[in-house]
Amino acid sequence: MKEKIKSRTKRFAIDCWRLCSKFPISREFNAYCNQLIRCSSSVGANYRAACRAKSTADFINKLKIVEEEADESMYFLELLLEIGGKEKEEIERLHSEANELLSIVVASIKTMRNRKS
């Protein structure tokens, strides 16, 4: 399961990058695209860090960062959906993937917290 999530988060970052490459180069689009590229790639980078956690508490803390970055990715995808018309299908697909990743991470956090108790 861990390798599957690593692969999905990596694909998510690459797909967000590819989406952003389709938008016009402008100050406005660049601001949102740069943010999306940062937070979407941070999802995978922080998940990988969580997999190397030294304790349960460390694992949970790192997964909380993944949770925040996935949610932030969803926010920037929502903004691009409102303003970026022609890429609607791809944005919706990526938003759905971010939501699925977020759900997996939240469930993992809950599971680990229950084990600690």
N, C-alpha and C positions, 0 to 999 in steps of 0.2 A: 504493500500500500504506500509506503514511504517513497519508493522510487516512482510510483505512478503520480503522486502529488508533485514530486520534484519535476517530472516531465511536463505535467500540466501547467505548473507555474512558469516554467521556462517558455513553453509554447504561448502562454498568455502574454508574456512580456514581448516576445517576438511579434505576435499578431498585433499588439497595440502599437508597436513601432511601425509595422507595415501600414496600419491604418493611418497613423500620423503622417506618413510619407505621402499620402494621397491628398492632404489638405494644402491649400495655397500657402505660400510663404508670405506671412504678414505678421506684424507685431501682435495682433490679436490672436490669430491661430497659434502662433509660436508659443505664446504664454500658456495656453491650455495644453498644447501638445507636449511641451517640455515637462509640464507637471505630470501628465499622464504617463509619459515614458519613464519618469523617475519613480513614481509610485507603483506602476505595474511591474517594473523590474525589481523593485524592492520587495514585492510579495515573494518572489522566488528566492531572492538572496537571503531574506530573513527566515524563510522556511528552512533553507539549507543550514543556516546558523542554528535554528531550533533543533534540527536533527543531530547537531553536535553538542547539545546542551550538557552541562556538567551535573545537573540535578533536576528534579521535577519542577522546582520553583523557577529555575533558569529556563527550562523548556516552556513553561507557561508564560513567563515574561516575554520570551522571544515570539511565541505564538500570538501574544497580544499585539505586538508590532505588526505581524502579518495581518491580523484582523484590521488594524487601523489602515494599513496600506491598501488592502483590498477594498475597504469602504471608500477610501479616497479615490481609488481608481474608478469606482462606480460613479462617484460624484463628477469627475471630469468627463467620463463617458456620457453622463446625462447632459452636461453642458454642451458637449459636441453634438449630441443628438438634437438638441434644441436649435443649434445654429448651423449644423453641417449637412443638412438635407440629403444629399445624394449617397451618402455612405450609411444610410439608416439601417439596413439589414445587418451589416457587419458590426456596427456599433451595438445594436441590440443583442447580437450573438455574444460579443465580448462582455457586455453588461451581464448577461445571463451566466457566462462562465465565471466572472468575478463574484457573482452572487453565490454560485455553487461552491467556489473555493472558500468564500467567507463562511458559508454554512458548515463546511467540513472543519474548518479551523475552530469555529465556535463550539462545535460538538466535541472536538478533541480537547479543547480547554476545559469544558464541563466534565468530560470523562476523567481527565487528569486531576482536576480538583476533587472529584468524588473519591478517587483512589487515595488522595492525600488524607482525606478525613477519616 
